[in-house]
Amino acid sequence: MASDILVESTKMDYSKDRPTAKNPVKVMDLTLRDGHQSLFATRGRTEDMIPVAELMDEVGFWALETWGGATFDTMHRFLNEDPWERIRTLKRYIKKTPFSMLLRAQNLVGYRNYADDVAEAFVDRAAANGMDIFRTFDALNDYRNFETVVKGIKKAGKHFQGCICYSMTEPRMGGDVYNLDYYVTKAKELEAMGADSICVKDMAGLMAPYDAFSLFKALKEAVKAPLHLHSHFTSGMAPMTHLKAIEAGVDIVDTCMSPYAYRTSHPAVEPMVMALLGTNRDTGFDINLLAQINEILEKEIVPKYRHLLDDTRMSIIDINVLLHQTPGGMLSNLVNQLREMDALDKIDQVFAELPRVRKDLGQIPLVTPTSQIVGTQTVNNVLFDEGGERYKMITGQVKDLCYGLYGKTAVPINPEVQKKALKDYPRGEEPITCRPAEVLEPELAKAQEEIKDLAKDLDDELLYAIYPVTGKRFLKWKYGLEEVPAAVKPRTLEDANAEKEWIAKAKAGKLVEKTEKTVPEMGENLRKFNVLVDGEYFEVEVEDTGSSPNINYVKQLPPRSAPTSRATPPPAKAAKHAATGAPSATGDEKGTPLVAPMPGMIVGVEKKVGDQVNKGDAIVVLEAMKMENSLPSPISGTIKKINLNVGDQVAKNDIICVIAS
């Protein structure tokens, strides 16, 4: 009905200093966090944010999202950047606009619930380093996981934004679980906890426009706290959803600068600014200033990250998300994992299995870390299914979920799956019903003791407490104790332009593929010559075949005063994987090898050489897609050899260890 619409026409005024609208829509910019996380695998570097920082401070955004989510992990793991330093650095350039972060409640910026002492210290340090708004969510919408961090946010005098993770059990809002009553109830719970604002977090872009209108109209009537909408563009509906939410009275929406918008990211701010111009909800933003910022991003920044953009599709939307409800980040993780395992042909089986796993695990929303939990277990079910037996390899995080360490699921977990997951579970086979952190022992003091010789302050200690393996490695890079790998060093604009030129030449047919030639088997007429060329000596082998000579190899020799003979080739060794250096499964090992079933990183070694093991005993813990898999011994016997250590990367089929029977 027309009387429901809260957007009214006003005098059209294009000037940057036009009068403030009666009820302007507030906007939070996500470019510096969720924008590059969604499009460029969270690889945005601080140095590439500084050129636009001061200009973005002038726009008038309600807040800039600058931290949290995957940035903490990615920065120290892949960019050789201190996550804490990013806040401090950007604060020197952005002085007026508040900073917002995405906080995974008791998960903090990791993938499990951390003990209360770690959570308290983390929130305190984030606030002290310059964070103003804590957008707090729990993957299960279990607000018991908010209790510790909210106390810390309030103690620091900062803004607590409570989130409701938007999920569906049907193609549109409704059904027995995720219906209008569910969201209204959750909003009231957040307001009772003291939320300064309430955000509906639509991480997969599933919210339809008219569902948004109904939802925000109902929320406006139910709570007094300002309402915020976060919706990804993935399905293509988000801009329409924004407008209907604005008509229903939403207070704040999330957007990105256009070079960081669309695809699996968010709607762009510029079209919305123009759409609302001349209404009572006009943002008041200067479109010329936004264009100036975009020019810098488009020409000087984004080209460095073009290689990370998923260009496998012509379309910038993915309507399949409306069918499988898989968030964009989760989808890209699934595709990458299957590609690395040479199993991309099984993607359709994964999509078919995914809703079954989600239902088994309590119909949980798909957002970090539950999206990774469901996604990794789905891949395991498809790839390691033996004779129709699902859940043959269960990740450590699925076991934790079934035990209750993540909280209460929307509907009960499949009892058969839960029983299988909790068989021999270290904490016990009976799931808990209390607040998860109540069963967690304090962790901070132990982490401080373990890292005392390396960490310089509490920020370092917290980085290690949350990410022990990669955090320790980063601190060694940070303090010059280990050489920084080339893979984590910055990529320059010159690098990007050079790559672009090579691609252009390839498309134009100006690059010729090098033909690899194999050396034929040598016969008895092989002769060796020392050859002098411009003062340099070479050893050359030539076979007389009765026709033209066949050159076997050319080897440069030292000066004549130090003659040398060709060394006998060393005996053949087990083949090694080029990327990881670990022996591959084709190597000739005496004993039974434990082979990596998937690529990943070793995060735990449970046994040592000489240990007796029984078949099924956990030997190592392999992290894949940020989830942990305990790899069991294939036989009973004695561990003869372990090829890898904690922190080592492995490829599929690498031999991790050898067991002698």
N, C-alpha and C positions, 0 to 999 in steps of 0.2 A: 504494500500500500504506500501511496505517496507520502502519507503522514509519518511513515516509519523512516523515511530517508532523511539523514541528518546533514546532507551536503546541499548548500544553497548557493545560488549565483550571487556574485557581487560585481562591483565595477572592475573591469579589466584594466590591470596596470602592470606593465612589463618592467618597470624600473627596479633596480636592485634595492632601493630604499623605499619601496612601496609600503603603505600602512600595514601593520600586522593584522592578520586575519582574526576573526572572532574566536575560532577554535582550531588553530593550526595543527596539522598532523606533525608529530615529532618523528624524527628519523634517526636511527642508529646505523652508522656505516660499518660494514663488515669486511671491507677490502683488505685491511691489514691482518685479518685472521681467517675467517671462514671463506672469504673470496679465494685466496690463494690455496687454502686447504682443499676446497672443492674442485678447483680447476688444475692446480699445479702441484698436487701431492704435498702441500704444506711446505714447499721449498722456498717460499719468499724469504729473502735475507733482509736484515735490518738496514744494510747500506742502500737497499733499493726502496726503502720506505722514507728515508730522510729527504730525498728531493721534493716530495709532495707534502711532507708533514706540516710545515707552517701554513701552506695554502689550505689544507684540509681543516686546520684549526680555525680558519676564517669563515667556513661555510655556514656554521650554525647548527651542526649536528647535535642531537641530544647526547650522544656518546659515540666514541670510536672503539670498536672491538679490536683490541691489539694483542690479546694473549689468551692462553688457556687452550682447551681442546687438544689437538694433536701438536700444537706448536712446541710445547715443552719437550715432548719426546723427539720430534723431528730435528729441532735445533741442535740439541747436543749429540744426537745420533748421526745425522747426515750432513749438517751444515758447519760443525765445529764452532757453534755459537753458544754462549752462556745464556740460557733463557732469562735469568734474572736481569742481566745487563740490558736486554731489549727494553724492558719497562723503563729503566733509568735513562737510557739513551733517548727514547722517544719523548719522555717527559721534558727533556731539555728543549725540544722543538715545539711541542704541543702543550701550551700553558693554560688555555681556556677551556678546552673540551674535555669532559670526564673520560676516563679509560674504563672499559668493560672487559671482563674475562669470562670464559666459559669454564665453570667449575663442576666437575662430575661428582658433587657431593662427597661422600666418604671415599669415592674412588679418586678424588682430587684431580690429577692430570695423568692418572695411570689407568690400569685395566682391572684392578681389584680393589676391594675395600681395605684401607690402611687403618692401622690402630689409631685410637683417639689422640695419642700424644703427637703423632706425625701430622694428623689433620689440624690440630690446634696450632702447631708451629708453622705449618704451611700457610694457613690463612693469615696469621700474624705477619709473616715475612712478605706475603703478596701485598698486603695493605701498606706495610712499611716501605716497600719498594715503589709504591705509587699507584696501586690499583684502587679504583673508586667504586665500581659497580661489580658485584659478584652475581653473574647469571648462574644460578644453581639448579642443576637437574639431577634426577636419579633415573636410571634406565628403566626401572620397574615402577616408577612413580610411587615408591615406598618412602614416605617422608620421615620415617624413623632414621633414615640415612642422612637427613638434613641436620639433625639435632646438634651435633658437635660443631659443624662448620658455621651454622647460623649463629650460635653463641659467639664464635670468634669474629664473625662479620659485625655483629651488633657491638661487641666490645671495642672493636676498632673504629666504630662510628661510621661505617661504610653502608652503602646501599645494598640491601638484600633483595634480589629479584628471584622469585620462586617460579620454577618452570613446571608445566604439565606437558609431558611427551605425548604428542598426538599420534594415535594409532587407530587402526580400524580392523574389524572382523568381517566387514562386508565392503563392497566397492564404494559405498558412500557411508557417511556417519550414521550409526544406528546399530541395531542388533542387541545381543544380550550383554555384551561387555562394554565396548567403547561407544557409549551413546551420550546424549545430551546430559542426562542426569549424572553420568560418571564425571564429566568435565566440570560441571557446576559444583559437585561435591568436592572435587580436588581443589578447585579455586577457593572454596570456603575454608578448607584445611590450611591452605597457604596463607590466607589472610589471618587466620587464627594464630599462625606461627609468627606473625609480624612482618609479612612480606611488604616491602615498600612499593613493589610493582609485581604484576603477574604476567608471565609470558606463556603463550601456547606455542610450543616448539614443534613445528611440522617439518621434521628432518628429511622426509622423502618427497615432499611436494604433493601429498595426497589430498589435502584439503580442497574441496570443491567450493566455488564462489558462494553458492546459496547456503551451503553448510556453514561457511564462515559467517554469513549474515545472521543466521539463526543462533549460532554459537555465541558470537560477541554481543548480540542483543540480550541473550539470556544471562551472560556473565555480567554485563553492565547493570542488570537488575539485581544480581545476586551479591556482588561485592563492590566495595568503594575504591579499592586500590586501582591505580592506572593499569590499563591492559595493553599488552605488547604482542605483536604477531611476528613470528619467525617462520618463513616458508620458503623452501628451496624451489627453484624454477624447473626441476627435472621433468615433470610431466607437462609443463607449459601452462599450467593453470594459475601460477602464483600472482602475476600482475592483476588478473581478474579477481582473484581471491582477495588481494590487497584492497581493491576498490570497493568490493562488497563489505569488507570488514570496516573500511573507513566510513561507509554509509551507515553501518551499525554502531559507529561510535568508538572504534578502537583508538587508543591514544598514541601508540608508537608502532612503527613498522620498521623492518630491516631491509636495507638495500645495499648494493655495491656500486662503485664507479663502473661505468659501462665496460671498460676493458676486462674487468674481473667479474662480470655478470653473466647471467644466462647459463645454458647447459646444466650442469649439476650444481651450479652456484645459486645466485639469488636474482630477483628482478633488479633492473638498473634504476638508479635514482633519477636520471635526467627525464625520461618520459613521464614519470610520476609528477615531477615538479611542474611540467607543462600541463599535464592533465588536470591538476588541482588549481592552476592559476585562475584567478577570477572567481574563486569560491570561498566560502567561509572556512575552508580547511587548507587554504594555501600554505605551503611550507615556508614561504618567504625567502627561499634560496635564490641566489644569483646564478642564472643559467650560464652566464659568461665565465664566471669563476669556475664552475664545474667543467666547462669546456677547456679552460686553461689547464686544469689538473689532468684531464683526460689526455691532452696533447703530450704532456710529459710522460704519462704512463704508457701511452701507445707507442711513442717513438724511442724512449730511452730505457724503459723498464721491461715491459711485457715481452719484447723479442728475446730476452735472455731465457725466458721460460716456455717459449713456443714448443720446444721439443717434448715438454711434459704434457701438453694438451692432447686429450684423446681425440684424434681425428679419424677414427675408424668408422664414424657414421657421418652421413651427409647432413642429417637432421640435428638441430641443436636441442631437440626434445626427445624424450624416450617414453613413449606411451606404454611400454611394457611395465613400467613402474606401477601403473594402475592395475596391472594384473598380478605381479608378484610382490609388490609393495617393498621392493628392495631399495634402500637409499643409495644414492649415487656412489658415495665412498665405499660402501659395502660391495656394490656391484663391481667396481674397478678392482677391489681386492680379490674378489672371487675369480675374475678373469685373469688377473696376473698370476694368482696361485696356480690355476689350472694350466696356464701357458708354461710356467716354470716346470710343471710336472708332466709336460707333454700330453696333457689330457684335456685340451680345450674342446675337443669333440664331445666331451661329456657335459657341456654347459647346460644343455636342455634337461639332462637327468638331474643336474644340481637344482635347476629352477623347479622341477617337479617335486624334488625331495624337500626343498626349503620350507614350504608351508607345513609339511608333516612334522619336521623337526621343531618348528616354532610352536606348533600345537602341543607336541610332546612336552616341551619345556615351559608350558604354562601360558601360551599365547602372549609372550612378552613383546613389548614394543621393540622395534629394530633401530637402535641407536647405540653409539659406543657406550659400554663395551658389549652389550647384548647382541648387536649386529655381528660383531666378530665371533662371539660365542656360537651363535646360530650358524653363521656362514662357515666357519671352520669345521664344525661338527657335521654340517651337511656335506661338505667336500669329503670328509673322512668316511661318511656313510656310503657315498657313491663309489669312492676309489678302493675302499678296503672291505667292501661287502663280500662275504664268503658264504656261498650257498644261501643267499637271501637273508643272512643274519646282519641286521642293522646294529649300529653302535658297537662294532667290533673294536674300534680304537676310539676311546672317549677322552676328550681333552681334560686337563686339570681344571679348567674353568667351568666346564659342564658339571664336573663332580662338585665343585664349590657351589654352583647354582643349586644343584639338587640337595645339597646339605643345608642351604639357606644362607650362605655367606654373602649373597648379593641382596637378599631381602625376600619379601613375599611377592609371588607372582600373581597376575590378575585372576587366573584360574589355576586349580591344582595341577602339579606336574604329573605326567603319566606315571602311575605307580610302578609299572614294570621297568621303565627306563630309569626311574629314581633308584629302585632296588639294585639294578645292574651297575649304575654309576657309583653307588655307595658301598659296593662289595669291597671289603678290606680298606675302606677310606680311613686315612690316619686319624681323623678327628672323631670317628665313630660312624656307625651305619644308621643311626637314628637322626633325622633332620631336626634342626633347631627351629624354634618359633620366636625367639627373642630378637631384639635389635642386633644385627650381625656383629657390630664392633664390640659388643659385650663379651664375645668369646675370643677376641683377639688380644694377645699379650702385648704390652708396650714394646715398641720397635725402635724408637729413636736412640736411646742410650746404646743399644747394641750396635746400631749402624754407626754411631759416632766413634765407638771404640774400634770398629773394623776399619774405618777410613781416617783415623786420627793422624796418620803419618802423611796423608795426602791433602785432606780438606783444610782450607784456611779459615772458613767461617760457617755459620749455620746454613747459609744458602747452599754451599757445597755439600754439606752433610745431608740436607734434605734431597738434593738431586740424587745422591747415592742411595738414600733410604727408599726412594720411589723407583729408581732404576739402578739396581746394584751392578749389573754387568756392564751395560753401556755407559752408565754414569761414571763408573770408575775409569773406564777407558777414556772418556772425555776429559776427566780431571787430569789424566796423564798428558793428554794433548795440551790442555790449558796451561799446565805448569812446566811444559817442555821436557817431560820425562819420556815421551814417545814421539816419534816423527809423525806429523799429521799426514794422513794419506791424501794423495792427489784427488781421490774421488769426492772428498768433502770440501775441497777448496772452491772458491767462487768461480762462476762462469762469467766471462766478460762479454760486453756487447760485441767486441771484435770477434770473439769465439762464435757467437751466434750468427753474425753476418757472414763469417767464413763458411760456416756450415750451410747457410742459406745459399751461398754461391755454388757450393759443391752440389747441392740438391738441384739447383737450376741447371747446372751443366749436365747432370745425369738425365734430367728430363729432356734436355735438348739433344741427347745422344752424343755428347762430347766426351764422355768418359768411357773407356774401353776396358772391359773386364779382363783381368789378367788370367791367362790360361796356365793352369798348374800342370807341369810335366813330371812324370815319374821317372826315376833313374832305372834303366834296365839292368838286369843281373849281369855282372861282369864275368868275363871268361878268363882263360889262361893267358891271353895276350895283353893283359893289363900292364902298362909300363908307367913308371914314375919319372917326372922331370922337375928340376929346379929351374925356374924362369926368372930372369932379371928384367924389370920394366921400370924405366925412369928411376933407377936407384933402389927400387923396392923388390924384394924377393918373394916369389910365390912357389908353392909346391903344387904341381899339376899331375893328375893321373889320366892317362890316355890309353884306350884299348884299340889295338889294331884289329879291325874287323874285315880287312881286305878292301874296305871302301874308305869313307871319310872317318877320321878319328872320333871316338865317343868320349867326351870329357866327363869324367865322373865327378870331380870336385876341384875347386881352386882354393888353396889355403895360403894366406899371407904368412911369410916367415920372418923371423927377426933378422937383423943384419948378419952378413956372412961370418962375422967373427964369433957368432954364437949359434952354430948350426944345431938343428934339432931334427928329430925323427918323428914321423907320424905316430901318435899314441894308438895303442890297441883300443878299439871301442869298448866301453864298459859293458858288463853283462846286463841284459834286459832286466828292468825292475817293474814292479807293479805300476800300471798306468795311473797317472794322477790327473784329477780334474783340473782343468786349466784355471778356473776361477778361484777355487778354494785351496788347492794344494793337497787335498785329502786323497788317499788312494781310492780308485774307483772299484766297483764290484767286479771288474774284469781282471783285477790283479791276481796273481798266483799266491794265495795265502794258505798256509797249512792250518786248518781249523775251520770253524763255522763263523762267517762274518755276520756282524750286526750291521745291516745296510740302512742308510737314511731313506725312508719312504717318501720324503718330500724335501724341498730346499728349506733352509732356515738357519737358525743360530743356536749353538749349544749354550744353554743357560744353567745347566746343572749336570755334574758328573757324580753319580751316586756310588760308584764302585771304583776300585783301583786294580792295577795289574797284580795278579796272584790271588785275588779274591775268588772264593768258591761261590757260584750262583746256581740257582734253580731255574728251570724253564719258567719264564714269565716274570722273573725279578726285574725291577726297573734298573737300568744301567745308566742311561743319560736322559736328560730332559731337553727336548728340542722345541724351540720357539718358532712357530710358523704362523703368519698372519697375526702376530702379537698374542697368540694363544699357545699354551704349553702342552706338549705331548710327551708322556713318559714312554720311552722306547724299551720294551721288554727283551730279555735274553731269549733267543730262539731255541736254546738247548740248555741242559744242565751241564756244568763243567767248570773250568778254571779260566779266568780272563788272562789271555796270553799277551794281548797288545791293545793299547788304546791310542788311536791316532790323533785325537782332537782334544782340545781343552775348552774350558768355559770362555765364551766370547768368540769362538771360531765360527765362521760361516761354513755351511755344508751345502752341497748340491745333491739332487736326487741321485741315489745309487752310490754315494760315497760310502766307503767302509769306515764306520765309526770305531769299531773294535773287533777283535777276533777272540772267540771262545774255543778252547781245546776241550774235547770231551774226555 
